[in-house]
């Protein structure tokens, strides 16, 4: 089997070791040529190392994602510091030159990786991955990948989606968005206060403090309310970059002395390492706990400052953390850190896809070695070539020449953006052409689907017919409810006439209630009830099983679903349909997809009973459909890579305990239990393709296969 483990196995990529320029004069403990802070290069090595270890062997450093916070502080320290220095020296910030430098330093290497990744996706990954990766490439090129991530991770449908090889560009996007606004804010603040004759450094410091405090408060509140979205939001990260800028203004004024600097460095290093070992993605991050890696980085930057004082004979400063971070080859990895960050995640994703499982020691070491080789080549052949172009190096160019070089940088940016967009658009178009089949009618003679496994009268399956839907577009084969309104039913805002499907003049109503696994039955019920004058009203909410028992994730209890279900029950009682069909994903699925659990199986059963019983007491017919088996691998990927009949694309039906929904149905008198498992498996073996129809798109059925269940549902429900 060649399928990529879910995001639960591959952690989400974090961290952005942006390349920046010199930081001014350096002290005796960490100075290099041209005034470079070598300890900062070593600090980059530490940060990118934590990120890579977290991605390759997450069990070793469960909080290795804090490398992103280290990079943000370093970036603010160097870049915001240089902006304020320029503002104080000249009274202005040459925005065009600033952005031209960033273009040459960052975009060529980033675009090289985006183009290589898109090519790798086309060559190495199944077509059903192409469009999602194409979108990510374009969002990354536009520097908005963080918002693309933020608005997708809170979707239940994305919880088990395979990770993108370029989603790590989110942190680059955060920085670029920050640097689009912070120079303007600094200029505006200084312009407003110029008549007061305040020192520019003082005004800039207060601006950074106000902006950072506001961002920090927002981060704490937002992280506790919407953890997933807050993680990627620019607004929750501004304070970390701002903290680095504050450090650039305050640290040079500190006079610690060698011993205090020695303590500051080792304490800071210890705090960062502790953060990487103790924190986890289950926490409300960034929030207040991001103070740990930010504070540790601040202490290390302070320890390596020239103001810390030179080493003296017998002083422990000779063995300081700053000195260790300034050693070769530590600083060389720091030089490579931007390119290394860019390359390592695509290498991990492609490698693990073909490995089919999480890497061990040998495979992980190979990933790191490949990433280092690509990073070294990218650094020397791409990053340095463009970074040291005349537009960003050396003394100011001749009048007229400066404007030309700046314009060339912006032309370069436009060209690189076009290259990324075109490279992403071609595979997108190839898959889009195949998606047109989804709107065509289904010939049940060629595509009997589930009826091929009918226990009483199995349909014949013709040979030589291509699989439908094409695996490349399987993820688009979704039910009628796959919209913002009907996929997130909320009785407080969803009208009584919304999410109703079928003949408008139908006299009988069936309500479908539950999560996205219940939504799978809307289309086949519409087909099954068409002849009998039935219409279907969907009251489904993705990721929300129809139970009064709240789900838990660790110590967090999610009561929104269970409370809303009680309101949905009242809506159903008002509608008084002839039939209510309830279904939902089994607890094992929720545990795998969202890490949700319930206190006990009995508690979940009781929660179902609490909502089913009032329906029956009101005289409403109720049928429950236990969750159907689904594979622990990507069926579309497997079929594309191995073929429709490959043994790798089959799985054995689980002998796990009965679905709590099924148990609840048995406890409430009059509830009908529909067992659909026979239409998915024969003799315990469940294939990915049945009756020439692809059964699964992920843990959901394809809508094409679901529609072929219509005859079975019509028969069991007596439509």
Secondary structure as GFF3:
##gff-version 3
##sequence-region A 1 719
A	DSSP	three_ten_helix	33	35	.	.	.	ID=ss1
A	DSSP	alpha_helix	38	56	.	.	.	ID=ss2
A	DSSP	three_ten_helix	64	66	.	.	.	ID=ss3
A	DSSP	alpha_helix	67	75	.	.	.	ID=ss4
A	DSSP	pi_helix	76	80	.	.	.	ID=ss5
A	DSSP	alpha_helix	81	90	.	.	.	ID=ss6
A	DSSP	alpha_helix	95	102	.	.	.	ID=ss7
A	DSSP	pi_helix	103	107	.	.	.	ID=ss8
A	DSSP	alpha_helix	108	124	.	.	.	ID=ss9
A	DSSP	three_ten_helix	127	129	.	.	.	ID=ss10
A	DSSP	alpha_helix	130	141	.	.	.	ID=ss11
A	DSSP	alpha_helix	145	153	.	.	.	ID=ss12
A	DSSP	three_ten_helix	156	158	.	.	.	ID=ss13
A	DSSP	three_ten_helix	167	169	.	.	.	ID=ss14
A	DSSP	alpha_helix	170	193	.	.	.	ID=ss15
A	DSSP	three_ten_helix	194	196	.	.	.	ID=ss16
A	DSSP	alpha_helix	200	225	.	.	.	ID=ss17
A	DSSP	alpha_helix	227	232	.	.	.	ID=ss18
A	DSSP	three_ten_helix	234	236	.	.	.	ID=ss19
A	DSSP	alpha_helix	238	250	.	.	.	ID=ss20
A	DSSP	three_ten_helix	251	253	.	.	.	ID=ss21
A	DSSP	alpha_helix	258	278	.	.	.	ID=ss22
A	DSSP	three_ten_helix	288	290	.	.	.	ID=ss23
A	DSSP	alpha_helix	291	303	.	.	.	ID=ss24
A	DSSP	three_ten_helix	306	308	.	.	.	ID=ss25
A	DSSP	three_ten_helix	316	319	.	.	.	ID=ss26
A	DSSP	alpha_helix	321	325	.	.	.	ID=ss27
A	DSSP	alpha_helix	330	355	.	.	.	ID=ss28
A	DSSP	alpha_helix	361	378	.	.	.	ID=ss29
A	DSSP	pi_helix	379	383	.	.	.	ID=ss30
A	DSSP	alpha_helix	384	387	.	.	.	ID=ss31
A	DSSP	three_ten_helix	390	392	.	.	.	ID=ss32
A	DSSP	alpha_helix	401	434	.	.	.	ID=ss33
A	DSSP	three_ten_helix	435	439	.	.	.	ID=ss34
A	DSSP	three_ten_helix	449	453	.	.	.	ID=ss35
A	DSSP	three_ten_helix	471	476	.	.	.	ID=ss36
A	DSSP	beta_strand	500	502	.	.	.	ID=ss37
A	DSSP	beta_strand	508	514	.	.	.	ID=ss38
A	DSSP	alpha_helix	516	530	.	.	.	ID=ss39
A	DSSP	beta_strand	534	540	.	.	.	ID=ss40
A	DSSP	beta_strand	551	553	.	.	.	ID=ss41
A	DSSP	beta_strand	556	558	.	.	.	ID=ss42
A	DSSP	alpha_helix	560	575	.	.	.	ID=ss43
A	DSSP	beta_strand	579	583	.	.	.	ID=ss44
A	DSSP	alpha_helix	587	594	.	.	.	ID=ss45
A	DSSP	alpha_helix	601	617	.	.	.	ID=ss46
A	DSSP	beta_strand	621	625	.	.	.	ID=ss47
A	DSSP	alpha_helix	635	642	.	.	.	ID=ss48
A	DSSP	three_ten_helix	647	649	.	.	.	ID=ss49
A	DSSP	beta_strand	650	652	.	.	.	ID=ss50
A	DSSP	alpha_helix	660	667	.	.	.	ID=ss51
A	DSSP	beta_strand	672	674	.	.	.	ID=ss52
A	DSSP	three_ten_helix	677	679	.	.	.	ID=ss53
A	DSSP	beta_strand	685	687	.	.	.	ID=ss54
A	DSSP	beta_strand	689	690	.	.	.	ID=ss55
A	DSSP	beta_strand	693	694	.	.	.	ID=ss56
A	DSSP	alpha_helix	703	707	.	.	.	ID=ss57
A	DSSP	alpha_helix	710	717	.	.	.	ID=ss58
###
